[in-house]
Amino acid sequence: MRHKPVLLNEVVDMLNCKPNKNYVDCTVGTGGHAEAILERIGKGRLVGIDCDETAIRIAGESLKKFGDRFVPVCDNFTNVEAIFKKLNIGFVDGILFDLGISLHQLDEPSRGFSFMRDGPLDMRMDRTKEGTAGEFVNQLPEKKLVELLRNFGEERATRRIARRIVELRAKKPIRTTKELADIISGVFRKRGRIHPATKTFQALRIAVNGELEALHAVLEKASCLLSIGGRICVISYHSLEDRIVKREFLRLSKGTPWENAKCKPGSASKVKLLILTKKPLVPSRGEVLLNRRSRSAKMRVAERIE
Ligand SMILES: C[S@@+](CC[C@H](N)C(=O)[O-])C[C@H]1O[C@@H](n2cnc3c(N)ncnc32)[C@H](O)[C@@H]1O
């Protein structure tokens, strides 16, 4: 099954997709949003970035019909300035971030993202990078495990989960998603609405991929690459990400003086954003019924005004 793009109409509208303008999808995945944007922009180009080689390959195949108007780039979006330089791009009219993981990653057992599929504890989006979830689980000191689960999973049973992991890994390394999910299930007496391993898996994925650091590092850089009137849309799927987007947009809405700007594009002396979504946009009930994975999505949008 192909990944269903979340808030698709809202993205195309809020990015203000216009013929012959240029856009960047910093998390192109398998190309759902990218396809809808490319359909709207006439001869305009879309650069699609993803750090997952498989995603870029699938996006390349499914967007072949757009020829060289789709430019796939396999890289981390934190390198967006270098990517622009290499492609000889100055500014663009819209930038999209659709955070989190894609269905092709979640559904593939060998990627180790899901407690519903048994596979090696990997969870790397970029498999050229070191540091799998298995290494975190088997090597982090107990105190660091507690911090990781608390900071990235907002898990309440952190100490009990970390203790159990440390006890069991002393006997034999924890190698698979199922082993880890069973260990966590064993820590909880009662089962709630969500699977007990949900928060631990989220925390590990965020840590393995440095997701919050990447998001924090990229929003100002990306804003600097927008032309005046260009828009930045960010869809997040949990409160930790949404908080970063909200705070960064607020900070950038006060204007970043030239001397402090993280990137210094040619002509612009500072970056100032106008926040277009006082409250984040969320999927309609209809969309959530059709695509349950959209239920936690929140989209924030801002426009560059200086
Ligand atoms: C939710 S999916 C995007 C789905 C896409 N919008 C679509 O419609 O198919 C998020 C994608 O972002 C990628 N990703 C996450 N963090 C990234 C980063 N720091 N740099 C580049 N790609 C990243 C993931 O590999 C994944 O493919």
The ligand as a Tripos MOL2 file, in Angstrom:
@<TRIPOS>MOLECULE
LIG
   27    29     1     0     0
SMALL
NO_CHARGES

@<TRIPOS>ATOM
      1 C1          5.8900   11.1650    6.5800 C.3       1 LIG1
      2 S1          7.1050   10.7580    5.4050 S.3       1 LIG1
      3 C2          6.7740   11.8410    4.0610 C.3       1 LIG1
      4 C3          5.7050   11.3410    3.1760 C.3       1 LIG1
      5 C4          5.4900   12.1940    1.9490 C.3       1 LIG1
      6 N1          5.0360   13.5180    2.2870 N.3       1 LIG1
      7 C5          4.5310   11.5360    0.9770 C.2       1 LIG1
      8 O1          3.4860   12.1240    0.6840 O.co2     1 LIG1
      9 O2          4.8310   10.4340    0.5080 O.co2     1 LIG1
     10 C6          8.5460   11.4890    6.0630 C.3       1 LIG1
     11 C7          9.7990   11.2490    5.2480 C.3       1 LIG1
     12 O3         10.7860   12.1490    5.7270 O.3       1 LIG1
     13 C8         12.0340   11.5210    5.6980 C.3       1 LIG1
     14 N2         12.8730   12.2250    6.6680 N.ar      1 LIG1
     15 C9         12.7010   12.3220    8.0000 C.ar      1 LIG1
     16 N3         13.6740   13.0650    8.5520 N.ar      1 LIG1
     17 C10        14.4730   13.4740    7.5270 C.ar      1 LIG1
     18 C11        15.6490   14.2820    7.4600 C.ar      1 LIG1
     19 N4         16.2050   14.8130    8.5620 N.pl3     1 LIG1
     20 N5         16.1880   14.5190    6.2480 N.ar      1 LIG1
     21 C12        15.6380   13.9840    5.1190 C.ar      1 LIG1
     22 N6         14.5360   13.1920    5.1330 N.ar      1 LIG1
     23 C13        13.9540   12.9560    6.3260 C.ar      1 LIG1
     24 C14        11.7460   10.0810    6.0270 C.3       1 LIG1
     25 O4         12.7410    9.2290    5.5330 O.3       1 LIG1
     26 C15        10.3920    9.8580    5.3540 C.3       1 LIG1
     27 O5         10.5350    9.2990    4.0860 O.3       1 LIG1
@<TRIPOS>BOND
     1     1     2 1
     2     2     3 1
     3     2    10 1
     4     3     4 1
     5     4     5 1
     6     5     6 1
     7     5     7 1
     8     7     8 2
     9     7     9 1
    10    10    11 1
    11    11    12 1
    12    11    26 1
    13    12    13 1
    14    13    14 1
    15    13    24 1
    16    14    15 ar
    17    14    23 ar
    18    15    16 ar
    19    16    17 ar
    20    17    18 ar
    21    17    23 ar
    22    18    19 1
    23    18    20 ar
    24    20    21 ar
    25    21    22 ar
    26    22    23 ar
    27    24    25 1
    28    24    26 1
    29    26    27 1
@<TRIPOS>SUBSTRUCTURE
     1 LIG1         1 GROUP 0 **** ****
